[in-house]
Every structure is written in structure tokens, then in C-alpha cells.
Amino acid sequence: MRTSFFAPETLTAETIKKDVRALADDTLKVARQQVVDPTLEAARRASLYARDAVEDTRKRLSKQVSLAERYANAQYDQTARWVVTHPVKSVGIALVVGIVISNLLGNSKR
């Protein structure tokens, strides 16, 4: 006599619980291996890449700010030397610029 897989004597609530638990554990294990672990690894790599990109950008910006600061200081020094060398011209230029700005602002209010 052949015994069927679904024979009543082998099919009990306990065997069904064990089979369902085993199936759930196997499903979780496969999901972790196929989905969760690769996703976590991709997120870790993306985080490292973003951190490196931010650090590179910070270094570049710091260098550019330093260059701009040096350029601004050089221009200030050059302008200060010119003003000291040509005081009458400096006053004349300042007067003309003041009149132009005054006229521009006066016209914009009308």
C-alpha cells in the first residue's frame, strides 16, 4: 500500500506549523540574501561616494575662496596705493560717481 503525502496520519497541526515556519524562515533568508543585503551594500557605497564628493567639493571651494581673498586683498592694496599717489583725482572720481548715483536714484523715485 502506498502512503500519500497528504495522508491524514502524517498531516497534523504541528507538522503544518513546522512546515510554515520553515518556509517563512527560508523566505526571509532568501529575501535577506537577494534584496536586503545588496540594498544595504549599495547604500553603503553610495554613502561613501557622497562623502568623498562632499569632501572634494569642500576642498575645491576652500581653495577658490582662498584665491578670491588673495585677489581682493591685492586689488585693495593697489587701489589704496593709487589713491595715496593721486589724491586729487581720487576726490574728483568720488565726486563724479556720487553725482551719477544720486541722479540715478533720483530718477528711479519719480
Backbone as a ProteinNet text record, in pm:
[ID]
protein_1_A
[PRIMARY]
MRTSFFAPETLTAETIKKDVRALADDTLKVARQQVVDPTLEAARRASLYARDAVEDTRKRLSKQVSLAERYANAQYDQTARWVVTHPVKSVGIALVVGIVISNLLGNSKR
[TERTIARY]
83.8	0	90.5	59	133.7	79.8	174.8	133.6	137.3	31.1	20.8	84	135.1	191.4	84.5	-35.5	-145.9	-224.6	-160.2	-229.6	-265.7	-384.5	-429.9	-340.4	-278.4	-199.5	-68.6	-19.7	103.7	75	-43.3	-78.2	-143.1	-62.4	-114.3	-89.4	-148.4	-131.1	15	82.6	222.3	309.9	286.3	368.4	341.9	219	187.4	256.3	254.3	322.4	472	533.1	676.2	707.3	623.3	645.2	630	529.3	508	624.1	669.6	785.3	910	932.5	1049.5	1039.6	920.9	900.2	921.3	870.8	888.8	1036.4	1105.5	1248.3	1327.1	1296	1365.1	1336.2	1210.7	1173.2	1247.8	1255.2	1328.9	1477.2	1532.9	1674.5	1702.5	1620.2	1638.8	1616.1	1513.8	1487.4	1604.8	1660.3	1775.8	1895	1919	2033.1	2013.7	1892.9	1867.7	1828.2	1771	1719.7	1787.1	1779.3	1823.4	1974.2	2050.6	2196.8	2250.2	2205.9	2254.2	2211.5	2092.8	2046.2	2130.1	2159.3	2243.2	2384	2437.7	2571.6	2570.7	2466.7	2455.8	2442.6	2366.6	2351.3	2483.9	2559.4	2690.1	2785.6	2787.3	2873.8	2830.9	2700.3	2651.1	2688.3	2680.7	2718.2	2866.6	2951.8	3095.3	3123.5	3054.3	3073.1	3030.5	2916.4	2867.4	2962.5	3013.6	3107.2	3233.7	3284.7	3403.4	3375	3257.7	3222.1	3210.6	3151.2	3138.5	3276.4	3363.9	3499.1	3575.7	3565.4	3632	3578.2	3447.3	3385	3428.8	3434.1	3477.5	3621.2	3709	3848.2	3857.4	3781.7	3783.9	3732.4	3621	3565	3659.4	3721.9	3817	3932.4	3979.4	4088.9	4043.4	3922.7	3870.5	3849.2	3798.5	3778.4	3912.6	4012.5	4145.6	4202.6	4186	4233	4158.2	4027.6	3947.8	3987.6	4014.9	4056	4190.7	4284.1	4414	4398.3	4312.5	4289.4	4226.6	4127.7	4061.8	4160.7	4243.8	4344.8	4443.2	4484.7	4577.5	4511.7	4383.7	4313.2	4294.5	4264.9	4251.2	4383.6	4490.7	4622.5	4657.4	4628.5	4657.9	4574.9	4448.1	4361.6	4408.3	4443.8	4491.2	4618.6	4709.1	4831.9	4799.7	4704.6	4667.9	4606.1	4516.7	4451.4	4555.4	4651.9	4755.7	4842.3	4868.4	4952.1	4878.7	4747.1	4668.5	4549.6	4569.3	4458.4	4356.4	4398.7	4304.9	4216.6	4276.7	4197.4	4097.9	4139.9	4051.5	3928	3946.3	3833.5	3743.4	3801.4	3722.4	3640.6	3703.5	3630.2	3518.3	3545.5	3442.7	3325.6	3355.8	3251.8	3165.2	3227.5	3152.6	3066.8	3123.1	3046	2928.2	2948.6	2839.6	2728.5	2764.2	2662.6	2584.6	2653.9	2586.4	2489.8	2534.1	2446.3	2328.3	2352.4	2245	2140.8	2186.2	2092.1	2014.8	2084.6	2014.6	1908.4	1941.2	1843.3	1732.6	1766.2	1663.9	1565.8	1613	1525.8	1439.9	1490.6	1415.1	1299.5	1302.5	1196.6	1077.3	1097.7	988.9	892.3
-115.3	0	124.5	222.1	347.4	448.9	521	624.3	756.4	829.7	958.9	1065.2	1168.9	1282	1346.8	1345.7	1407.7	1307.1	1203	1103.5	1165.1	1143.5	1206	1176.3	1058.8	1025.7	1107.2	1160.2	1239.5	1388.9	1427.8	1569.5	1611.9	1681.3	1728.6	1879.2	1939.4	2084.1	2116.6	2030.2	2054.4	2046.5	1947.6	1938.3	2055.4	2102.2	2219.4	2342.9	2360.2	2473.2	2469.7	2352	2338	2370.8	2320.7	2346.7	2495.2	2560	2703.4	2784.3	2744.8	2814.7	2798.5	2677.4	2652.4	2732.8	2737.7	2814.3	2963.7	3014.4	3155.6	3186.1	3099.2	3119.8	3118.3	3022.7	3016.3	3139.9	3186.9	3306.5	3428.6	3443.1	3554.6	3547.4	3427	3409.5	3448	3403.8	3436.8	3585.5	3642	3785.7	3866.7	3825.8	3895.9	3886.5	3768.3	3749.5	3820.1	3817	3868.4	4015.9	4068.6	4205.2	4293.8	4254.5	4341.4	4362.6	4253.7	4267.5	4346.7	4318.4	4401.4	4547.9	4571.6	4709.8	4783.1	4717.7	4779.2	4806.3	4714.7	4734.1	4851.2	4860.9	4973.2	5105.7	5106.9	5229	5267.6	5168.9	5196.3	5255.6	5197.8	5250.7	5391.8	5415.7	5549.3	5650	5609.3	5697.2	5733	5635.8	5662.8	5754.7	5730.8	5813.6	5957.6	5973.4	6107.6	6177.6	6103.9	6162.8	6209.7	6128.4	6167.6	6289.5	6291.8	6405.1	6533.7	6525.8	6643.5	6692.3	6600.1	6638.1	6703.6	6647.3	6707.8	6847.4	6862.4	6992.8	7093.7	7051.2	7139.8	7187.1	7096.2	7133.7	7232.7	7205.2	7295.9	7434.1	7439.6	7568.2	7643.7	7572.4	7635.9	7697	7624.9	7675.8	7799.2	7796.2	7909	8031.3	8009.8	8121.7	8183.1	8099.4	8149.5	8232.3	8183.5	8259.7	8391.9	8390	8512.9	8612.8	8563.8	8651.5	8717.9	8638.9	8696.6	8801	8772.4	8865.9	8995.4	8982.8	9101.4	9185.1	9119.9	9194.1	9266	9200.5	9263.6	9383.9	9372.2	9483.2	9598.4	9567.6	9671.8	9745.6	9669.2	9732.6	9821.2	9771.6	9850.2	9978.2	9969.5	10087.1	10186.2	10134.8	10223	10295.9	10226.7	10292.6	10399.5	10372.2	10470	10593.8	10572.7	10685.6	10771.1	10709.4	10785.2	10861	10798.6	10862.3	10975.5	10962.8	11061.6	11108.4	11184.9	11223.2	11314.9	11407.2	11499.4	11424.1	11337.8	11258	11169.9	11114.6	11028.2	11103.4	11224.2	11305.7	11339	11373.6	11405	11286	11168.2	11046.3	11016.4	11027.3	11001.4	11097.6	11224.9	11325.5	11292.4	11256.9	11222.9	11099	10996.9	10873.8	10905.3	10989.4	11028.1	11100.1	11191.8	11264.9	11169.7	11077.5	10981	10894.1	10843.5	10758.1	10839.6	10960.9	11047	11071	11097.2	11118.5	10990.9	10879.5	10752	10722.4	10741.5	10717.3	10820.9	10941.8	11047.3	11019.5	10969.1	10937.5	10813.7	10721.4	10597.7	10622.7	10729.1	10756.1	10826.4	10881.5	10956.1	10869.4
0	0	0	-89.8	-99.9	-2.2	58.9	151.5	77.2	82.9	17.9	107.1	42.1	115.9	202.9	153	224.9	309.1	349.6	430.4	564.9	614.3	737.5	857.2	859.1	975.9	982.2	868.5	870.7	873.2	839.7	832.8	964.1	1047	1175.1	1183.5	1281.6	1301.1	1331.1	1405.7	1438.2	1314.1	1227.1	1105.4	1013.1	1007	925	982.2	1115.9	1179.1	1148.8	1162	1133.9	988.9	897.6	755.3	723.2	781.7	758.7	817.3	937	996.6	910.5	862.7	777.8	648.8	590.4	468.1	493.4	604.4	638.1	662.7	734.9	759.9	629	542.1	412.3	328.2	332.1	255.6	307.6	438.9	497.8	463.6	468.4	437	292.2	200.2	57.9	34.8	98.3	82.4	134.6	247.8	303.1	207.7	153.7	63.6	-70.2	-122.7	-256.4	-259.5	-152	-153.7	-48.7	75.5	184.5	181.6	177.2	179.1	59.7	-64.5	-176	-165	-112.8	-96.9	7	118.2	220.9	168.2	89.5	31.4	-67	-148.3	-242.8	-166.9	-59.8	20.1	85.8	132.1	192.5	89.7	-31.7	-137.7	-176.7	-185.6	-219.7	-111.1	14.3	124.2	116.8	90.3	76.9	-41.5	-152.7	-271.2	-242.6	-176.6	-144.3	-47.6	50.9	146.4	74.3	-17.4	-94.9	-182	-244.7	-330	-248.7	-130.8	-44.8	-1.6	34	76.5	-38.5	-158.7	-275.2	-303.6	-296.1	-320.5	-215	-89.1	18.4	-4.8	-46.5	-73.3	-189	-297.2	-412.8	-375.8	-302.5	-262.1	-169.2	-78.8	11.3	-66.9	-165.6	-249.6	-327.6	-383.9	-461.2	-371.7	-250.9	-158	-121.2	-100.1	-66.7	-181.9	-304.6	-421.1	-435.2	-416.3	-426.2	-317.7	-198.4	-90.1	-121.9	-174.1	-211.3	-321.9	-421.1	-531	-477.6	-390.1	-333.9	-252.4	-175.3	-98.2	-189.8	-296.9	-391.7	-458.3	-496.5	-559.1	-460.9	-336	-234.3	-215.7	-205.7	-188.1	-307.7	-427.5	-548.7	-550.8	-516.6	-514	-406.8	-290	-182.5	-224.4	-291.2	-338.2	-441.3	-530.3	-634.4	-570.6	-470.9	-403.7	-331.7	-266.7	-196.7	-296.5	-410.1	-512.6	-583.5	-605.6	-680.2	-596.4	-493.1	-405	-471.1	-557.2	-620.6	-720	-799.1	-893.5	-818.7	-704.6	-625.8	-579.6	-531	-485.7	-603.4	-716.9	-836.2	-882.2	-886.6	-927.9	-828.9	-701.1	-600	-614.2	-644.2	-662.4	-783.4	-895	-1016.5	-993.5	-931.5	-905.2	-813.5	-712.2	-622.7	-695.3	-787.2	-864.6	-954.3	-1020.9	-1109.8	-1029.9	-918.2	-837	-783.5	-743.4	-694.5	-803.1	-925.6	-1036.5	-1069.7	-1068.4	-1096.2	-992.2	-866.9	-761	-763.1	-797.6	-807.8	-919.8	-1032.8	-1144.7	-1117.6	-1041.4	-1016.4	-919.5	-839.3	-742.6	-808.3	-925.7	-990.7	-1057.7
[MASK]
++++++++++++++++++++++++++++++++++++++++++++++++++++++++++++++++++++++++++++++++++++++++++++++++++++++++++++++

